[in-house]
Amino acid sequence: MTETNSELESLFKGMLEDINNLIEQKDEILIQDLKDYNMEIQWIFDGIKGYTIFKDGNYNYKIGGELKQPDLALEFPDLDVAIRFLRNELKEYSYVYYKRKFKLYYPESREEVEKETGPVIVKHLKQLLTARFLKGVFYHPFVLSKIPVFRKIIEKYYVPEEIEGSYIPINSRLGDFNNQTLPQKLIDHFIDKTKYIYVSAICGCRLNRDCQDHESTIGCMYLGDDVKNIKHAPEKGRFITREQAKTHVKKAIESGLVPTFGRFAYESTSLSVEDTGHFLSMCFCCPCCCINGKIMQNSTAMLYTSFKRMEGLTVEVDSDKCIGCGICLDVCCFVGRNIINGKAVIDQKRCLGCGRCERVCPNGAININLDDPKRLDQFIKRIESSVDVS
């Protein structure tokens, strides 16, 4: 066995044993993550193999073992990269979807390249792994974050101290605020304060999932002084005026997309921009492709608190009107609904107040309310305490 293979096998064994140790130590996050995590995983590092089985909170593993038909096979093509991964030296990774698999990449370096259209930041990526689903059930790549070695990367990349955001419901029931709808009033406040606004040409979430309900051309928007450092090819996005930004927002809302905005450090990192506190991200989400929904459905519980419901916003079910049809469950991508005794019940810890359920309920059984218009000012102050776009 070569020195590389020997180190790799030792690190791989240590990683599998660490999971067992964390379970024995009653690691709260891992215990919660494994509660409903049923997955048989085959690991392949060239000639070194092993498997892990997570089932109903129990954990089994074997170095050198092979499963006949695992749920998921993880193959690492570069042993040097695999060693860095097992050493916890990687700080971030990105993913690319395919039909029955996805691949993870990490940016080995970034380089500014001069093009005819101006300077562009180019990422030099190296492949970390290929994940293949072998039983016909496809999970989002976030499903790996429940495994501690992946969770450690997530902890570095999704920095909780630099996350502050909420969904802004577009429900007509909330009424007008100074002749503006709720999301328009809030978003216009930030648009009017900033000098730099950049809009992505495409929504990667809707493009990757081949969304059939909403346009993928309604991309994310970014505001603030740090945004001027975005250096992308023109086909990836462009800088726009305040009026163009308001038109973009209006189009998104009219098409039924729910705005979510705040400070999310991983957004600036993905665009190769240093976030110095002047980078506000604004996404327009549909229930089928919403990345935060995928986090809630698939990821480690550590990420559940990344978003907060707007202060003073309540979402309740009128049990007298509810017939238990389950339509609200279909549009809730945060796993915040259930049917109990024939009635819809809201999990208030998971509900982020996006308001989609109220808009689709055929019997008007769901009520969404804002207790005081002054809450808008409180929300603005909360966001501005984390990110300054002026």
C-alpha positions in Angstrom: 0.0 0.0 0.0 1.4 3.5 -0.9 1.9 6.2 1.7 -1.0 8.1 0.2 -3.3 5.1 0.4 -2.2 4.4 4.0 -2.9 7.9 5.1 -6.3 8.0 3.3 -7.4 4.7 4.9 -6.4 6.0 8.3 -8.3 9.2 7.8 -11.3 7.4 6.4 -11.4 5.0 9.4 -11.1 7.9 11.8 -14.0 9.8 10.1 -16.3 6.8 10.4 -15.3 6.3 14.1 -15.8 10.0 14.8 -19.5 9.6 13.8 -19.9 6.8 16.3 -18.1 8.8 19.0 -20.4 11.8 18.5 -23.4 9.5 18.8 -22.1 8.0 22.1 -21.4 11.6 23.3 -25.0 12.5 22.6 -24.1 15.3 20.1 -27.4 17.2 19.9 -27.2 18.2 16.3 -26.2 14.7 15.1 -28.8 13.0 17.2 -31.5 15.3 15.6 -30.1 14.8 12.1 -30.1 11.1 12.3 -33.6 10.8 13.8 -35.2 10.5 10.4 -32.1 9.9 8.3 -32.4 6.5 6.6 -29.5 6.1 4.1 -27.1 3.4 3.0 -23.9 5.0 1.7 -21.1 3.3 -0.2 -17.8 5.2 0.0 -15.2 4.7 -2.8 -11.7 6.1 -2.7 -10.1 4.3 -5.7 -9.3 0.9 -4.2 -10.3 1.8 -0.6 -14.0 1.2 0.1 -16.3 1.2 3.0 -19.9 1.8 3.9 -22.1 3.6 6.4 -25.7 2.7 7.2 -28.0 5.2 9.0 -31.4 3.8 10.0 -33.9 5.2 12.5 -31.2 6.8 14.6 -28.8 3.8 14.5 -25.4 3.8 12.8 -23.3 1.0 11.4 -20.1 1.1 9.3 -17.4 -1.1 7.9 -14.0 -0.4 6.4 -13.5 -2.5 3.2 -17.2 -3.4 3.1 -19.4 -3.2 0.0 -23.2 -2.9 -0.1 -25.1 -4.7 -2.9 -27.5 -1.9 -3.6 -26.8 1.3 -1.5 -29.0 4.3 -1.7 -26.1 6.5 -2.5 -22.5 5.9 -3.8 -19.9 8.6 -3.1 -16.8 8.3 -5.4 -13.7 10.4 -4.9 -11.6 10.6 -8.1 -8.6 12.5 -6.7 -7.0 10.9 -3.6 -5.1 14.1 -2.7 -8.3 16.1 -2.7 -10.0 13.3 -0.7 -7.2 13.5 2.0 -7.7 17.3 2.3 -11.4 16.7 2.6 -11.0 14.1 5.4 -8.5 16.5 7.1 -11.2 19.1 7.2 -9.1 21.5 5.1 -11.8 22.4 2.6 -13.7 25.6 3.4 -16.5 25.4 0.8 -17.9 23.5 -2.0 -20.5 23.9 -4.8 -22.6 21.3 -6.6 -23.8 20.5 -10.1 -26.9 18.4 -10.8 -27.2 15.7 -13.4 -30.1 13.3 -14.0 -29.4 10.7 -11.2 -26.3 12.1 -9.7 -24.6 15.3 -8.6 -20.9 16.4 -8.3 -19.3 18.4 -5.7 -16.5 20.9 -6.5 -14.3 23.2 -4.4 -12.6 26.4 -5.7 -8.9 25.6 -5.7 -8.2 29.3 -6.6 -9.8 32.4 -8.0 -8.2 34.6 -10.7 -9.1 37.9 -12.2 -8.9 37.7 -16.0 -9.2 40.7 -18.4 -11.9 40.2 -21.1 -13.1 42.4 -23.9 -16.1 43.3 -21.7 -13.9 44.0 -18.7 -12.3 42.1 -15.8 -13.9 38.8 -14.8 -13.3 36.6 -11.7 -12.6 33.0 -12.8 -12.9 30.1 -10.4 -10.5 27.2 -10.9 -12.5 24.2 -9.6 -11.4 20.7 -8.6 -13.8 17.9 -8.3 -14.3 16.5 -4.8 -16.8 13.7 -5.5 -19.5 12.2 -7.7 -22.7 11.1 -5.8 -24.9 8.5 -7.5 -28.4 7.6 -6.4 -28.9 3.9 -7.1 -32.5 3.3 -6.0 -34.3 5.9 -8.1 -34.8 8.4 -5.2 -33.0 11.6 -5.7 -32.1 13.8 -2.7 -30.7 17.3 -2.7 -26.9 17.6 -2.2 -27.7 19.2 1.2 -28.5 15.7 2.4 -24.8 15.1 2.9 -24.6 17.9 5.5 -26.0 15.5 8.1 -22.7 13.6 8.0 -20.3 15.5 10.4 -17.4 15.6 7.9 -19.6 17.6 5.5 -21.3 19.5 8.3 -17.9 21.0 9.2 -17.6 22.5 5.8 -21.2 23.8 6.0 -20.2 25.4 9.4 -17.4 27.3 7.7 -19.4 28.3 4.7 -22.7 29.2 6.1 -21.5 31.5 8.9 -24.4 32.0 11.3 -23.0 35.4 12.6 -23.3 36.7 9.0 -26.8 35.5 8.3 -29.8 37.7 8.9 -32.8 37.5 6.7 -36.5 36.7 6.3 -39.2 35.9 3.8 -41.4 38.8 2.8 -45.0 37.5 2.2 -46.9 38.9 -0.8 -50.3 38.1 0.6 -53.0 40.7 -0.3 -54.6 40.1 3.1 -51.7 41.9 4.8 -53.0 45.1 3.0 -51.2 48.2 1.9 -48.7 50.2 3.8 -48.6 53.9 2.7 -50.2 52.8 -0.6 -47.5 50.1 -1.2 -47.8 46.4 -0.7 -45.7 45.0 2.1 -42.8 43.6 0.0 -42.6 46.6 -2.2 -42.4 49.0 0.7 -39.6 47.1 2.4 -37.6 46.4 -0.8 -38.0 50.0 -2.1 -36.5 51.3 1.2 -33.3 49.4 0.5 -33.2 50.1 -3.3 -33.6 53.9 -2.7 -30.6 53.9 -0.3 -28.1 52.1 -2.4 -25.8 53.1 -5.3 -25.0 49.6 -6.6 -27.5 47.1 -7.7 -26.7 43.9 -9.6 -29.1 41.3 -11.0 -28.3 37.8 -12.0 -29.4 36.8 -15.5 -30.8 33.5 -14.4 -32.1 31.8 -11.2 -29.8 28.8 -10.8 -32.3 27.0 -8.6 -35.1 27.1 -11.1 -32.7 26.4 -14.0 -31.2 23.3 -12.3 -34.6 21.9 -11.3 -36.2 22.7 -14.7 -39.0 24.7 -13.1 -42.2 24.5 -15.0 -44.2 27.1 -13.0 -41.9 30.2 -12.9 -39.5 31.9 -15.2 -35.8 31.1 -14.6 -34.9 34.6 -16.0 -36.1 36.3 -12.8 -32.7 36.1 -11.0 -31.4 37.2 -7.6 -30.6 40.8 -6.9 -27.7 42.2 -4.8 -27.4 45.7 -3.3 -24.7 47.7 -1.5 -21.2 49.0 -1.9 -19.6 45.5 -1.9 -21.7 44.7 -4.9 -19.5 46.9 -7.1 -16.8 44.3 -6.8 -18.8 41.7 -8.7 -16.8 40.8 -11.9 -18.9 38.5 -14.0 -19.2 37.9 -17.7 -22.2 39.9 -19.1 -24.2 36.8 -19.8 -24.3 36.0 -16.0 -25.8 39.3 -15.0 -25.6 43.1 -15.1 -25.7 46.3 -13.0 -29.1 48.1 -13.1 -30.7 51.3 -12.1 -33.1 51.8 -9.1 -36.1 52.0 -11.5 -35.0 48.8 -13.3 -34.6 47.1 -9.9 -38.1 48.1 -8.8 -39.5 46.8 -12.1 -37.7 43.5 -11.6 -39.2 43.2 -8.1 -42.7 44.0 -9.4 -42.4 41.4 -12.1 -41.2 38.8 -9.5 -44.1 39.5 -7.1 -46.7 39.6 -9.8 -45.6 36.2 -11.0 -46.1 34.8 -7.5 -42.5 34.6 -6.3 -41.9 35.4 -2.6 -38.9 37.7 -1.9 -36.4 36.8 0.7 -33.6 39.1 1.6 -30.9 39.9 4.1 -27.2 39.3 4.7 -26.0 35.9 3.6 -22.3 35.7 3.5 -22.2 32.6 1.4 -23.9 34.5 -1.4 -21.1 37.0 -1.7 -18.5 34.2 -1.4 -20.2 32.3 -4.3 -19.8 35.5 -6.4 -16.1 35.8 -5.4 -16.8 39.0 -3.5 -15.6 39.9 0.0 -18.5 40.7 2.3 -17.5 43.7 4.5 -21.1 44.3 5.7 -22.3 46.1 2.6 -23.7 43.2 0.6 -27.5 42.6 0.7 -28.9 39.6 -1.1 -32.4 39.4 -2.5 -33.9 36.2 -3.9 -37.3 35.5 -5.4 -38.4 32.0 -4.5 -40.9 29.5 -5.7 -42.0 26.6 -3.5 -40.7 23.9 -5.9 -37.2 25.2 -6.2 -36.5 27.4 -3.1 -33.0 26.6 -1.9 -34.0 27.4 1.7 -36.8 24.8 1.4 -34.2 22.3 0.3 -32.1 23.2 3.4 -35.1 22.6 5.7 -36.1 19.4 4.0 -32.6 17.8 3.6 -29.9 19.5 5.6 -28.4 19.4 9.1 -30.6 20.9 11.8 -27.8 23.4 12.3 -29.1 25.4 9.3 -32.7 25.6 10.4 -32.2 28.9 12.2 -30.6 30.6 9.2 -33.9 32.5 8.5 -36.3 34.2 10.9 -40.0 34.9 10.5 -40.8 38.6 10.4 -41.6 40.0 13.8 -45.3 40.3 14.5 -46.3 38.0 11.6 -48.6 35.2 12.5 -49.9 32.3 10.4 -52.8 30.3 11.9 -55.4 27.7 10.7 -59.1 28.1 11.3 -60.0 24.5 12.1 -63.7 25.2 11.5 -63.0 26.0 7.8 -60.2 23.5 7.2 -61.3 20.3 5.4 -57.8 18.7 5.6 -57.3 18.7 1.8 -53.5 18.9 2.2 -53.0 21.6 -0.5 -51.1 23.8 2.0 -48.7 20.8 2.6 -47.9 20.7 -1.1 -46.7 24.3 -1.2 -44.9 24.4 2.2 -41.3 23.7 1.3 -40.2 24.2 4.9 -41.9 21.1 6.3 -44.0 23.4 8.4 -47.3 21.6 8.0 -49.0 18.4 8.9 -52.5 16.9 8.9 -53.6 15.7 12.3 -57.1 14.4 12.9 -58.2 15.6 9.5 -57.0 19.2 10.1 -54.0 21.2 8.9 -51.6 22.0 11.7 -48.7 24.5 11.5 -45.3 23.7 13.0 -44.6 27.2 14.3 -40.9 26.4 14.8 -40.4 25.6 11.1 -42.9 28.0 9.5 -41.1 31.0 8.1 -44.2 33.0 7.3 -43.8 33.1 3.5 -47.6 33.0 3.2 -47.8 30.6 0.3 -50.3 28.3 2.2 -52.8 31.2 2.7 -52.7 32.0 -1.0 -53.7 28.5 -2.1 -56.1 27.4 0.6 -59.5 26.8 -1.2 -61.5 27.5 1.9 -59.8 30.5 3.3 -58.9 28.5 6.4 -55.4 30.0 6.8 -54.9 33.5 8.2 -51.8 35.5 7.9 -51.6 38.8 9.8 -49.1 41.5 10.8 -50.0 42.8 14.3 -48.7 46.3 13.8 -47.5 48.4 10.8 -44.6 49.6 13.0 -43.2 46.1 12.6 -41.9 47.1 9.2 -39.6 49.7 10.8 -38.5 47.1 13.3 -37.7 44.7 10.5 -35.7 47.3 8.6 -33.7 48.1 11.7 -33.0 44.4 12.2 -31.7 44.0 8.7 -29.7 47.3 8.8 -28.0 46.2 12.0 -26.4 43.4 9.9 -25.9 45.0 6.5 -25.5 48.6 5.4 -26.4 49.4 1.8 -26.2 53.2 2.0 
